[in-house]
Each structure stands twice: as C-alpha cells, then as structure tokens.
Amino acid sequence: MTLAQLNYFVKVAENGHLTQTAKELLIAQPSLTQAIRKLEEELGFLLFEKKGRVLFLTKEGKEFLPYAKEVVEASKRAEQTKEHIYQRYTGNIRFAYTRPMPPNYIPNLLREFFKTNKDKKINIESYAAATSVILRDLKEDKIDFGFCSIGEKEDPDIKMITLMEYPIKLVVNQKDVLGKMKQLHPEDLMSKPGISYTEGSAMDREINEFFKEQEITPDIHYRTSSEEIQNFIASGLGWAFIAQNGTPMKKGLKILEMPEMTLKRETCLAMRKDRQLSKNAQNFLKFTLSYNENFL
C-alpha cells in the first residue's frame, strides 16, 4: 500500500463521497476509485459499502481507519519537519503581517535590515493576513514571525512582544450631521448607521466589547476591511472607529473626540515559544526589536 492510497482512503471516509473527494484532491474520480479498489485488494477486505450516492465504512474499514489516519498525520509532521530543517539550513526568513500597519513600516524595516546585512545571503518571504490566519500559520510552522494583534484568546505556545500601540478614534464624514460636532458620546452613535470591520476580526471584537461596556447596540450597516473603511466613510455610508497608526485620513473625513473611547490598538511580534530559529531569523528578531525602539 502507498501513502497516496491511505490519504485517499482517509479523505473518502471523511467526506463519504467519491466525487467531492476527487475535486478536493484535484484528481479524476475514476483514478480515485481505482486507488481505493487496489487498496482493498491488497488488504483483502472491503473498506466501503455504498448506500445510494453515499459511501459508508464497513466494519473492517472503521477498524482500519485510525491506523491509516496515524500514518497520514505522521507523514504531514515529517513534511513540516523537513520544511523546518530546510528553512534553518537555507536561512530564509518567513513572516506575515496584518493591516493596518503604520505606513511603510514593513518596507522600511526590511530596507534597514538588508543595509546592515548586505554581505549575507538572506531571503525573505512575507504576506499580509488576518491575525487568526497568522497565528494558525505560526502553529503550523509555515512562518517564523507574525506582526499582528493579540488573538481572541491567549495561546500558551505563542510568545507576543508588544511593538507599538496607537489610539482608536471615531471618524466621520465632514458632510454628515455628526461631522458638525466637535465631540460625541456613545449614545450619539445610535442616530446614524455605522461601519465596522470583518466579523470576528480583532478590531471587530474590541469595538464590540466597547459597545457592550457602554450598553449600546449601534446599527452597523456595513462591514469591510481596514484598507477600505476610509473609502466607505468618504462615500457617506456611516461613521467608524479607526486605529490612528499614522495612515493619512482621506479628504473629507474628520476625527471626532469621544472621551469614553480609550481603546488602543496593539501590534505585536508573535513567534512560537518552542521553535528553534535559524541564525538569520535570530538576527532579524534582534534587529526588529532594536529598530522598533528607534521607530517609536
């Protein structure tokens, strides 16, 4: 039996459908069917029985499944370990970052890092993602670092180092009725529709906690990403809370004072506590912490 056959068996057992599994695995259904049949021939017993269009595990299939899963999971761990060793050997640095970040923070950080390491062969891979995705990728050893906010709950396996914090302010359209005022209070938000972030995101959770503390339930008409939220306000769709991280406000927008809003947005450097970093990654960590002191 092959690892591919065991993987196919586990996937079909989880889905109960050959067609759906074939699509997920990006192979032709006849090829998947043939692989399962060959595995059954080698084992000497049937793994599935068909009832209508759904496949069910036989008694023997149920007994065999845990062992097949164990082999497949062991293979995945071996692949991750291989990648981990490769990254340590090559010295690649991999990280992800959330938006919003202060303008040009990441490009400037990398430029200065390469200036001080111009004689070393270093490759950097980076991408933007939500905090939840970054923490997941850290756990799966896909990246060395994450520039992100604190997750929904503290993870004992992840170390968080606070790099910077910036206040969260209420932003409105100057042409809006609220834009004529100098100061607002939470109850004033009930009179106009609001804009918030993607449901479940770090900013969305923090702002919802603020609403609960103030005992208000504003009418959130729209949800969007941090990159688009200023455009939504400028289009007259409502008010929103925005982290003041140095990103210039679009023309026609106004920041209003709200004494009750004392929340601050944090950007942390996240990493796995148990991960052995390559020398280049260790160097990048030290440089980032030093750079950040000067940045602030």
Helices and strands as residue ranges (DSSP letters): H 3-15, H 18-25, H 29-43, E 48-51, E 54-57, H 59-90, E 93-97, H 105-116, E 124-128, H 131-139, E 145-148, E 158-173, G 177-180, G 186-191, E 194-197, H 202-213, E 220-224, H 229-234, E 240-243, E 253-256, E 264-272, H 279-295
